[in-house]
Amino acid sequence: MKRLQLYIRLVRLDKPIGILLLLWPTLIALWLAAAGKPDLGIVLIFTLGTVLMRSAGCAVNDYADRDFDKHVKRTAERPLTSGRIASWEALLVAGVLALIAFALILPLNALTKQLSVAAVLIAGSYPYFKRFFAIPQAYLGIAFGFGIPMGFAAVQGQVPGSAWLLLLANIFWAVAYDTEYAMVDRDDDVRIGIRTSAITFGRFDVLAVMLCYAVALGLILVVGWQAGLRLYFIGGLLVAAGCAGYHYTLIRERDRMRCFAAFRHNNWLGAAIFAGVALDYALR
């Protein structure tokens, strides 16, 4: 039982915020792709797949960062970093979870399976982008949003331009919320040489976060408007914009715990957008 608890901590099932930040864009894509009536089987496959792939990604991330995390106060006691789980165990857990996730999509079309390979490669390589890429959060946005083109592929058998536009919006959203997250560890990251957007943006970090929110919401507005969504969709976006405004009040002083609170609150921003999309289709 104690070993199981360590594995749960390794894949962050005790901290579901990461799952939700992957799930909302995926659900939004499925609803848009199916004009508000997605197949429940596909929804279930993508929901479970999101949980599994995020969990696998956490195990890979901890393996890649095992020598860095020990120097960061917030991560020093993670199971792998603290030595309570071996490196090979983390890789084994990640591999098993990824295989189960792939098995879930076997009933889906060939394009979805092909995109899943790209998704695995992107998710597995993300931790290493922090070594050299100035804004690794942008790459994270691709990893966290790859359920978008996969969702369209599963429903429509193709990936239209609107799906890629929605993925671009997710990249900007991820840069916004993960910069808030990076602001928590900025001092530690500078000391150990990790690259993050919070370091790259420097004193313009708060401005950059708010601009990224604005671009993300603007792109989502374009996609939804082209899909014929109106009143409830706009209402959801306004609530999301209100969430972004609230985040400004949390991060403007750059207090660590308030920045972390802003990051976690992005769950509600994503939920508001999805609710707007789902309600607009349901109440037509």
C-alpha positions, 0 to 999 in steps of 0.5 A, a space after each residue: 500500500 505504501 508503494 502504491 501511494 508513492 506511485 500515486 504521488 509520482 504520477 500526481 494523481 493526488 494533484 489533479 490540476 494537471 489532468 484538468 488543464 489537459 482535459 478542458 481543451 480536449 473536451 472543447 475540441 470534441 464538442 466543436 468537432 461533433 457540433 455539440 453531440 460527441 459520441 460518449 464512447 469517444 468522450 470516455 476514451 479521451 477522458 481516460 487517455 488524458 488521465 493516463 498520458 498526463 500521469 505518464 508525462 509526470 513520471 517521465 518529467 520526474 525522471 528527466 529532472 531527477 538531478 534538478 528537483 533535489 535543488 528546488 524546495 517544492 520538488 525535493 521530496 518527490 518520490 523519485 528525487 528523494 530516492 524512494 522510487 528508482 529511476 527504472 520504476 518511473 520509466 516502467 510506470 510511464 511505459 505501462 500507462 502509455 501502452 494502456 492509453 494507446 490500447 484505448 484508441 485502437 478502436 479509433 481511425 488510423 489518423 487518430 493513431 498516427 497523431 497519438 504517436 506524435 503526442 507521445 513523442 512531444 510529451 516525452 521530449 518536453 522535459 528536455 526543452 527546459 535545458 535550452 528553450 527560452 520559453 518551454 511553456 510554449 512546447 508544453 502548450 503543444 503537449 497539453 493541447 494535442 488532444 485537440 487535433 486528435 479529437 477532431 481526427 477521431 470525430 471527423 477523420 480530418 484535422 481542419 484549420 480550426 483545430 490548429 487555431 484552437 491548438 495555437 490558443 492552447 499554446 498561449 493559454 499554457 504559456 500564461 498559466 505555466 508562467 504563473 507556475 514558473 514564477 513560484 520557482 524562479 529563484 531556484 530555476 535561475 540558480 540551477 540553470 533551468 530555462 522558463 518563461 518567467 525568467 525569459 520575460 523578466 520584469 515583463 512577466 505579468 504583462 506577458 501573462 495577461 497578453 497571452 490570456 488575451 490572445 488565447 481568448 481571442 483565438 477561441 472567440 474566432 474558432 467558436 464564432 466561425 462554428 456558429 456559437 453565440 450567446 452562451 459561448 460569449 458568456 463563457 468567454 466573459 467568465 474566463 476573461 474575468 478569471 484572467 483578470 482575477 489572476 492579475 490581482 494574484 500575480 502582480 506582486 509576484 508573491 509565490 503562493 499567490 502565483 501558485 493560486 493563480 495557476 491552480 485557478 486556471 481550472 475554472 477558466 478552462 471550465 468556463 470556456 467548456 461550459 459556454 461551448 456545451 451550453 450554446 450547443 445544448 440550448 439552441 
